[in-house]
Amino acid sequence: MTINEHLTKELIRERTQPRVRTQRPPHPRAVRALRRLADRIEGDH
């Protein structure tokens, strides 16, 4: 796994966690897109 893929997965994991109250929740469509991207990265290896 490249460092880029690792960072992307970390970002996705972070973005899809429940947010603290002060932050806007991620857009549902954005979450879906990020999860799809994460699955594609996982599937490549």
N, CA, C and O atoms as a Tripos MOL2 file, in Angstrom:
@<TRIPOS>MOLECULE
protein
  180   179    45     0     0
PROTEIN
NO_CHARGES

@<TRIPOS>ATOM
      1 N           0.8500   -1.1960    0.0000 N.3       1 MET1
      2 CA          0.0000    0.0000    0.0000 C.3       1 MET1
      3 C           0.8900    1.2520    0.0000 C.2       1 MET1
      4 O           1.8260    1.3510    0.7930 O.2       1 MET1
      5 N           0.5990    2.1830   -0.8740 N.am      2 THR2
      6 CA          1.3880    3.4140   -0.9080 C.3       2 THR2
      7 C           0.9880    4.3290    0.2400 C.2       2 THR2
      8 O          -0.0740    4.1660    0.8410 O.2       2 THR2
      9 N           1.8530    5.2940    0.5370 N.am      3 ILE3
     10 CA          1.5470    6.2500    1.6090 C.3       3 ILE3
     11 C           0.2810    7.0320    1.2760 C.2       3 ILE3
     12 O          -0.5020    7.3650    2.1650 O.2       3 ILE3
     13 N           0.0850    7.3230   -0.0100 N.am      4 ASN4
     14 CA         -1.1080    8.0420   -0.4540 C.3       4 ASN4
     15 C          -2.3760    7.2800   -0.1030 C.2       4 ASN4
     16 O          -3.3320    7.8480    0.4260 O.2       4 ASN4
     17 N          -2.3740    5.9940   -0.4020 N.am      5 GLU5
     18 CA         -3.5410    5.1650   -0.1150 C.3       5 GLU5
     19 C          -3.7800    5.0750    1.3880 C.2       5 GLU5
     20 O          -4.9190    5.0950    1.8550 O.2       5 GLU5
     21 N          -2.6840    4.9750    2.1320 N.am      6 HIS6
     22 CA         -2.8050    4.9040    3.5830 C.3       6 HIS6
     23 C          -3.4230    6.1860    4.1300 C.2       6 HIS6
     24 O          -4.3120    6.1390    4.9790 O.2       6 HIS6
     25 N          -2.9480    7.3310    3.6400 N.am      7 LEU7
     26 CA         -3.4800    8.6170    4.0870 C.3       7 LEU7
     27 C          -4.9440    8.7590    3.7040 C.2       7 LEU7
     28 O          -5.7500    9.2640    4.4860 O.2       7 LEU7
     29 N          -5.2860    8.3160    2.5040 N.am      8 THR8
     30 CA         -6.6740    8.4010    2.0510 C.3       8 THR8
     31 C          -7.5780    7.5940    2.9680 C.2       8 THR8
     32 O          -8.6510    8.0560    3.3550 O.2       8 THR8
     33 N          -7.1380    6.3780    3.3180 N.am      9 LYS9
     34 CA         -7.9480    5.5410    4.2000 C.3       9 LYS9
     35 C          -8.1110    6.1740    5.5730 C.2       9 LYS9
     36 O          -9.1920    6.1230    6.1610 O.2       9 LYS9
     37 N          -7.0280    6.7780    6.0890 N.am     10 GLU10
     38 CA         -7.1150    7.4650    7.3760 C.3      10 GLU10
     39 C          -8.1200    8.6030    7.3100 C.2      10 GLU10
     40 O          -8.9460    8.7760    8.2060 O.2      10 GLU10
     41 N          -8.0360    9.3780    6.2300 N.am     11 LEU11
     42 CA         -8.9470   10.5040    6.0420 C.3      11 LEU11
     43 C         -10.3870   10.0230    5.9890 C.2      11 LEU11
     44 O         -11.2630   10.6000    6.6330 O.2      11 LEU11
     45 N         -10.6320    8.9680    5.2260 N.am     12 ILE12
     46 CA        -11.9880    8.4380    5.0950 C.3      12 ILE12
     47 C         -12.4920    7.9460    6.4460 C.2      12 ILE12
     48 O         -13.6350    8.2000    6.8260 O.2      12 ILE12
     49 N         -11.6260    7.2400    7.1650 N.am     13 ARG13
     50 CA        -12.0270    6.7340    8.4730 C.3      13 ARG13
     51 C         -12.4120    7.8990    9.3790 C.2      13 ARG13
     52 O         -13.4020    7.8440   10.1090 O.2      13 ARG13
     53 N         -11.6050    8.9510    9.3120 N.am     14 GLU14
     54 CA        -11.8660   10.1220   10.1400 C.3      14 GLU14
     55 C         -13.1550   10.8190    9.7120 C.2      14 GLU14
     56 O         -13.9590   11.2110   10.5580 O.2      14 GLU14
     57 N         -13.3540   10.9750    8.4050 N.am     15 ARG15
     58 CA        -14.5260   11.6920    7.9000 C.3      15 ARG15
     59 C         -15.8280   10.9460    8.1740 C.2      15 ARG15
     60 O         -16.8840   11.5660    8.3040 O.2      15 ARG15
     61 N         -15.7580    9.6290    8.2600 N.am     16 THR16
     62 CA        -16.9800    8.8450    8.4240 C.3      16 THR16
     63 C         -17.2750    8.5190    9.8900 C.2      16 THR16
     64 O         -18.2740    7.8620   10.1820 O.2      16 THR16
     65 N         -16.4250    8.9670   10.8100 N.am     17 GLN17
     66 CA        -16.7220    8.8340   12.2390 C.3      17 GLN17
     67 C         -17.8300    9.8200   12.6060 C.2      17 GLN17
     68 O         -17.9820   10.8470   11.9440 O.2      17 GLN17
     69 N         -18.6010    9.5230   13.6450 N.am     18 PRO18
     70 CA        -19.5470   10.5320   14.1370 C.3      18 PRO18
     71 C         -18.7830   11.7840   14.5650 C.2      18 PRO18
     72 O         -17.7570   11.6940   15.2390 O.2      18 PRO18
     73 N         -19.2840   12.9370   14.1740 N.am     19 ARG19
     74 CA        -18.5640   14.1870   14.4420 C.3      19 ARG19
     75 C         -18.8890   14.7250   15.8340 C.2      19 ARG19
     76 O         -19.9250   14.4000   16.4130 O.2      19 ARG19
     77 N         -17.9860   15.5550   16.3600 N.am     20 VAL20
     78 CA        -18.3250   16.2900   17.5790 C.3      20 VAL20
     79 C         -19.3340   17.3650   17.2140 C.2      20 VAL20
     80 O         -19.4260   17.7780   16.0580 O.2      20 VAL20
     81 N         -20.0830   17.8130   18.2000 N.am     21 ARG21
     82 CA        -21.2260   18.6940   17.9340 C.3      21 ARG21
     83 C         -20.8920   19.9720   17.1710 C.2      21 ARG21
     84 O         -21.7240   20.4720   16.4150 O.2      21 ARG21
     85 N         -19.6890   20.5070   17.3580 N.am     22 THR22
     86 CA        -19.3810   21.8110   16.7690 C.3      22 THR22
     87 C         -19.1640   21.7330   15.2600 C.2      22 THR22
     88 O         -19.1820   22.7540   14.5720 O.2      22 THR22
     89 N         -18.9600   20.5180   14.7460 N.am     23 GLN23
     90 CA        -18.6690   20.3970   13.3210 C.3      23 GLN23
     91 C         -19.9020   19.9630   12.5450 C.2      23 GLN23
     92 O         -20.7370   19.2000   13.0310 O.2      23 GLN23
     93 N         -19.9870   20.4700   11.3350 N.am     24 ARG24
     94 CA        -21.0660   20.0810   10.4470 C.3      24 ARG24
     95 C         -20.9110   18.6040   10.0830 C.2      24 ARG24
     96 O         -19.8060   18.1740    9.7530 O.2      24 ARG24
     97 N         -21.9760   17.8250   10.1330 N.am     25 PRO25
     98 CA        -21.8490   16.4180    9.7250 C.3      25 PRO25
     99 C         -21.5340   16.3430    8.2300 C.2      25 PRO25
    100 O         -22.0070   17.1810    7.4620 O.2      25 PRO25
    101 N         -20.7430   15.3570    7.8070 N.am     26 PRO26
    102 CA        -20.4410   15.2430    6.3840 C.3      26 PRO26
    103 C         -21.7130   14.9620    5.5900 C.2      26 PRO26
    104 O         -22.6460   14.3310    6.0880 O.2      26 PRO26
    105 N         -21.7330   15.4330    4.3700 N.am     27 HIS27
    106 CA        -22.8690   15.2030    3.4900 C.3      27 HIS27
    107 C         -23.0040   13.7060    3.2280 C.2      27 HIS27
    108 O         -22.0090   13.0400    2.9440 O.2      27 HIS27
    109 N         -24.2280   13.1640    3.3210 N.am     28 PRO28
    110 CA        -24.4030   11.7070    3.1390 C.3      28 PRO28
    111 C         -23.8290   11.2010    1.8190 C.2      28 PRO28
    112 O         -23.2490   10.1170    1.7660 O.2      28 PRO28
    113 N         -23.9900   11.9840    0.7550 N.am     29 ARG29
    114 CA        -23.4780   11.5540   -0.5430 C.3      29 ARG29
    115 C         -21.9520   11.5460   -0.5290 C.2      29 ARG29
    116 O         -21.3190   10.6830   -1.1370 O.2      29 ARG29
    117 N         -21.3700   12.5200    0.1730 N.am     30 ALA30
    118 CA        -19.9090   12.5690    0.2950 C.3      30 ALA30
    119 C         -19.4000   11.3570    1.0710 C.2      30 ALA30
    120 O         -18.3880   10.7560    0.7110 O.2      30 ALA30
    121 N         -20.1140   11.0060    2.1400 N.am     31 VAL31
    122 CA        -19.7280    9.8330    2.9290 C.3      31 VAL31
    123 C         -19.7690    8.5840    2.0590 C.2      31 VAL31
    124 O         -18.8540    7.7620    2.1000 O.2      31 VAL31
    125 N         -20.8380    8.4430    1.2680 N.am     32 ARG32
    126 CA        -20.9500    7.2760    0.3850 C.3      32 ARG32
    127 C         -19.8080    7.2330   -0.6110 C.2      32 ARG32
    128 O         -19.2190    6.1770   -0.8440 O.2      32 ARG32
    129 N         -19.4940    8.3760   -1.1990 N.am     33 ALA33
    130 CA        -18.4100    8.4330   -2.1830 C.3      33 ALA33
    131 C         -17.0740    8.0780   -1.5320 C.2      33 ALA33
    132 O         -16.2720    7.3430   -2.1080 O.2      33 ALA33
    133 N         -16.8410    8.6040   -0.3310 N.am     34 LEU34
    134 CA        -15.5940    8.3050    0.3710 C.3      34 LEU34
    135 C         -15.5040    6.8250    0.7130 C.2      34 LEU34
    136 O         -14.4410    6.2180    0.5820 O.2      34 LEU34
    137 N         -16.6150    6.2450    1.1500 N.am     35 ARG35
    138 CA        -16.6010    4.8160    1.4860 C.3      35 ARG35
    139 C         -16.3500    3.9740    0.2390 C.2      35 ARG35
    140 O         -15.6280    2.9780    0.2960 O.2      35 ARG35
    141 N         -16.9530    4.3750   -0.9040 N.am     36 ARG36
    142 CA        -16.7040    3.6570   -2.1500 C.3      36 ARG36
    143 C         -15.2290    3.7190   -2.5120 C.2      36 ARG36
    144 O         -14.6350    2.7230   -2.9260 O.2      36 ARG36
    145 N         -14.6400    4.9130   -2.3490 N.am     37 LEU37
    146 CA        -13.2170    5.0780   -2.6230 C.3      37 LEU37
    147 C         -12.3880    4.1850   -1.7040 C.2      37 LEU37
    148 O         -11.4310    3.5490   -2.1440 O.2      37 LEU37
    149 N         -12.7590    4.1410   -0.4330 N.am     38 ALA38
    150 CA        -12.0450    3.2990    0.5300 C.3      38 ALA38
    151 C         -12.1390    1.8320    0.1230 C.2      38 ALA38
    152 O         -11.1470    1.1050    0.1760 O.2      38 ALA38
    153 N         -13.3270    1.3980   -0.2830 N.am     39 ASP39
    154 CA        -13.5090    0.0120   -0.7100 C.3      39 ASP39
    155 C         -12.6560   -0.2970   -1.9260 C.2      39 ASP39
    156 O         -12.0870   -1.3830   -2.0330 O.2      39 ASP39
    157 N         -12.5650    0.6700   -2.8530 N.am     40 ARG40
    158 CA        -11.7720    0.4440   -4.0530 C.3      40 ARG40
    159 C         -10.2990    0.3020   -3.6870 C.2      40 ARG40
    160 O          -9.6010   -0.5560   -4.2270 O.2      40 ARG40
    161 N          -9.8230    1.1480   -2.7630 N.am     41 ILE41
    162 CA         -8.4310    1.0580   -2.3280 C.3      41 ILE41
    163 C          -8.1890   -0.2870   -1.6460 C.2      41 ILE41
    164 O          -7.1880   -0.9500   -1.9200 O.2      41 ILE41
    165 N          -9.0910   -0.6890   -0.7700 N.am     42 GLU42
    166 CA         -8.9570   -1.9720   -0.0790 C.3      42 GLU42
    167 C          -8.9670   -3.1160   -1.0950 C.2      42 GLU42
    168 O          -8.1900   -4.0630   -0.9750 O.2      42 GLU42
    169 N          -9.8360   -3.0260   -2.0830 N.am     43 GLY43
    170 CA         -9.9700   -4.0910   -3.0630 C.3      43 GLY43
    171 C          -8.7610   -4.2320   -3.9650 C.2      43 GLY43
    172 O          -8.5410   -5.2970   -4.5420 O.2      43 GLY43
    173 N          -7.9710   -3.1700   -4.0970 N.am     44 ASP44
    174 CA         -6.7990   -3.2120   -4.9630 C.3      44 ASP44
    175 C          -5.6700   -4.0410   -4.3700 C.2      44 ASP44
    176 O          -4.7200   -4.3850   -5.0730 O.2      44 ASP44
    177 N          -5.7630   -4.3670   -3.0840 N.am     45 HIS45
    178 CA         -4.6270   -5.0200   -2.4270 C.3      45 HIS45
    179 C          -5.0030   -6.3690   -1.8610 C.2      45 HIS45
    180 O          -4.1600   -7.0490   -1.2760 O.2      45 HIS45
@<TRIPOS>BOND
     1     1     2 1
     2     2     3 1
     3     3     4 2
     4     3     5 am
     5     5     6 1
     6     6     7 1
     7     7     8 2
     8     7     9 am
     9     9    10 1
    10    10    11 1
    11    11    12 2
    12    11    13 am
    13    13    14 1
    14    14    15 1
    15    15    16 2
    16    15    17 am
    17    17    18 1
    18    18    19 1
    19    19    20 2
    20    19    21 am
    21    21    22 1
    22    22    23 1
    23    23    24 2
    24    23    25 am
    25    25    26 1
    26    26    27 1
    27    27    28 2
    28    27    29 am
    29    29    30 1
    30    30    31 1
    31    31    32 2
    32    31    33 am
    33    33    34 1
    34    34    35 1
    35    35    36 2
    36    35    37 am
    37    37    38 1
    38    38    39 1
    39    39    40 2
    40    39    41 am
    41    41    42 1
    42    42    43 1
    43    43    44 2
    44    43    45 am
    45    45    46 1
    46    46    47 1
    47    47    48 2
    48    47    49 am
    49    49    50 1
    50    50    51 1
    51    51    52 2
    52    51    53 am
    53    53    54 1
    54    54    55 1
    55    55    56 2
    56    55    57 am
    57    57    58 1
    58    58    59 1
    59    59    60 2
    60    59    61 am
    61    61    62 1
    62    62    63 1
    63    63    64 2
    64    63    65 am
    65    65    66 1
    66    66    67 1
    67    67    68 2
    68    67    69 am
    69    69    70 1
    70    70    71 1
    71    71    72 2
    72    71    73 am
    73    73    74 1
    74    74    75 1
    75    75    76 2
    76    75    77 am
    77    77    78 1
    78    78    79 1
    79    79    80 2
    80    79    81 am
    81    81    82 1
    82    82    83 1
    83    83    84 2
    84    83    85 am
    85    85    86 1
    86    86    87 1
    87    87    88 2
    88    87    89 am
    89    89    90 1
    90    90    91 1
    91    91    92 2
    92    91    93 am
    93    93    94 1
    94    94    95 1
    95    95    96 2
    96    95    97 am
    97    97    98 1
    98    98    99 1
    99    99   100 2
   100    99   101 am
   101   101   102 1
   102   102   103 1
   103   103   104 2
   104   103   105 am
   105   105   106 1
   106   106   107 1
   107   107   108 2
   108   107   109 am
   109   109   110 1
   110   110   111 1
   111   111   112 2
   112   111   113 am
   113   113   114 1
   114   114   115 1
   115   115   116 2
   116   115   117 am
   117   117   118 1
   118   118   119 1
   119   119   120 2
   120   119   121 am
   121   121   122 1
   122   122   123 1
   123   123   124 2
   124   123   125 am
   125   125   126 1
   126   126   127 1
   127   127   128 2
   128   127   129 am
   129   129   130 1
   130   130   131 1
   131   131   132 2
   132   131   133 am
   133   133   134 1
   134   134   135 1
   135   135   136 2
   136   135   137 am
   137   137   138 1
   138   138   139 1
   139   139   140 2
   140   139   141 am
   141   141   142 1
   142   142   143 1
   143   143   144 2
   144   143   145 am
   145   145   146 1
   146   146   147 1
   147   147   148 2
   148   147   149 am
   149   149   150 1
   150   150   151 1
   151   151   152 2
   152   151   153 am
   153   153   154 1
   154   154   155 1
   155   155   156 2
   156   155   157 am
   157   157   158 1
   158   158   159 1
   159   159   160 2
   160   159   161 am
   161   161   162 1
   162   162   163 1
   163   163   164 2
   164   163   165 am
   165   165   166 1
   166   166   167 1
   167   167   168 2
   168   167   169 am
   169   169   170 1
   170   170   171 1
   171   171   172 2
   172   171   173 am
   173   173   174 1
   174   174   175 1
   175   175   176 2
   176   175   177 am
   177   177   178 1
   178   178   179 1
   179   179   180 2
@<TRIPOS>SUBSTRUCTURE
     1 MET1         2 RESIDUE 1 A MET
     2 THR2         6 RESIDUE 1 A THR
     3 ILE3        10 RESIDUE 1 A ILE
     4 ASN4        14 RESIDUE 1 A ASN
     5 GLU5        18 RESIDUE 1 A GLU
     6 HIS6        22 RESIDUE 1 A HIS
     7 LEU7        26 RESIDUE 1 A LEU
     8 THR8        30 RESIDUE 1 A THR
     9 LYS9        34 RESIDUE 1 A LYS
    10 GLU10       38 RESIDUE 1 A GLU
    11 LEU11       42 RESIDUE 1 A LEU
    12 ILE12       46 RESIDUE 1 A ILE
    13 ARG13       50 RESIDUE 1 A ARG
    14 GLU14       54 RESIDUE 1 A GLU
    15 ARG15       58 RESIDUE 1 A ARG
    16 THR16       62 RESIDUE 1 A THR
    17 GLN17       66 RESIDUE 1 A GLN
    18 PRO18       70 RESIDUE 1 A PRO
    19 ARG19       74 RESIDUE 1 A ARG
    20 VAL20       78 RESIDUE 1 A VAL
    21 ARG21       82 RESIDUE 1 A ARG
    22 THR22       86 RESIDUE 1 A THR
    23 GLN23       90 RESIDUE 1 A GLN
    24 ARG24       94 RESIDUE 1 A ARG
    25 PRO25       98 RESIDUE 1 A PRO
    26 PRO26      102 RESIDUE 1 A PRO
    27 HIS27      106 RESIDUE 1 A HIS
    28 PRO28      110 RESIDUE 1 A PRO
    29 ARG29      114 RESIDUE 1 A ARG
    30 ALA30      118 RESIDUE 1 A ALA
    31 VAL31      122 RESIDUE 1 A VAL
    32 ARG32      126 RESIDUE 1 A ARG
    33 ALA33      130 RESIDUE 1 A ALA
    34 LEU34      134 RESIDUE 1 A LEU
    35 ARG35      138 RESIDUE 1 A ARG
    36 ARG36      142 RESIDUE 1 A ARG
    37 LEU37      146 RESIDUE 1 A LEU
    38 ALA38      150 RESIDUE 1 A ALA
    39 ASP39      154 RESIDUE 1 A ASP
    40 ARG40      158 RESIDUE 1 A ARG
    41 ILE41      162 RESIDUE 1 A ILE
    42 GLU42      166 RESIDUE 1 A GLU
    43 GLY43      170 RESIDUE 1 A GLY
    44 ASP44      174 RESIDUE 1 A ASP
    45 HIS45      178 RESIDUE 1 A HIS
